[in-house]
Amino acid sequence: MYARTNPGAGRLTPRRRRILAIVGAGVILILGGLGVWGALAPDTYAGSGHGCVNVTLASSTGGATLHYCGSAARSFCRAAFQARDQISLRARPQCVLAGLAPAATGP
């Protein structure tokens, strides 16, 4: 109703249109940049290696990731090669990938 009594109320001035276009382009650029970053950024929990161990296990809420680096990874792998539970059995191949397997003792 208001637009009928004031015909110019529904129109944007060229200045406001330009500001709206700039803000809209900025939002699109930011969202596009975040999308590209999310798709291409490296995942630190992707795999074991370089002294870090990542083990993905079934959990009551879906999946759980165990992530250890440095001395914590060495301790975790030492315990994994001494025990025989499910977590230890799943951790052993990841410890080997990380280079944290126990030293082979030969004759």
N, C-alpha and C positions, 0 to 999 in steps of 0.2 A: 504494500500500500504506500509506503513512504516513497518509493521510487517513482510512483505516478505523480505525486504532488511535487517532487523535486527531481526533475529529469536528469540532472547531472550527478546525482548521488551514487549511482551504480557504476559509473565510469572511473577508470583509473587515469590519472594524469600521466603524460609520457615519462616524467621523472619517477613516479611511483612504479610504473611498469618496468623501467630500467632497473630500479633497485630490486624489485621482485625477481627479475630475470637473473641478476647477479647473485642474489642469495640462493636461488634455486640451483644455479650452475655450481655454486660452491658446495652445497649439500650433496649434489650428484657426484662431484669430484671427490669429496671426502668419503662417501660411501663406496665409490668405485675403488679408491685407494685402499680402504680397509678390506674390501673383498679380494683384491690382488694380493695384499700382504697375507691375509689368512690362507690363501691358496698356495702361496709360494714360500712362506716362511719355513725354515727347517724345524723339525720336531725334535726336541731334545730327548724325548723318551722313545724315539723310533726304534732303536736297536742297541744292543750291547756292543761295547768296544772301547778301546783307549782307556781301560781301567775302570769303566763304569758298567754296571750290570742292571738290566731292566728285565723284570719277569712279570708277565701278565697272568693273573690267576682269576678263576671264577670267584665271585663274591655274592653275598646276599643282595647287593644292590646292582648287580651286573658284572662288572669286571673291576679288578683292583690291580694297580701297577706298583710293584716294588722297585724302587730306584735307589741304587747305592753307588757311590764313587769313592775312590781313594781307600783309606784304611777301613772304612765301613764295608766297602765291596770286598776287600781281602778277607775280612772277618766273616762276612756272609758266605763267601765261597768256601772258605775253610770248613765252616759248619755244614754247608750243603754236601760236601764230599764225605763227611763223616756220618751223616744221618741217612735214613732211608724213607723218610716221609714224602708225601706228594709234592710239597713245596721244594724240598731238596732235589727230588728227581727232575722237576721242571727247571730248576735253577742251574743244574750242572752244565747243560749245553750253552747257556748264556754266559756262564763263568768261563768256559773254554773260549767263546767268541771274544770275551773281554781280555783274554790272556791271563786269567787268574786260576788256571787249573793247577792242581798240585804237581810238583815235580815228579817225573817218573823215576822210580827206583829200579835200577837194573841189577843183574847178578854180578 
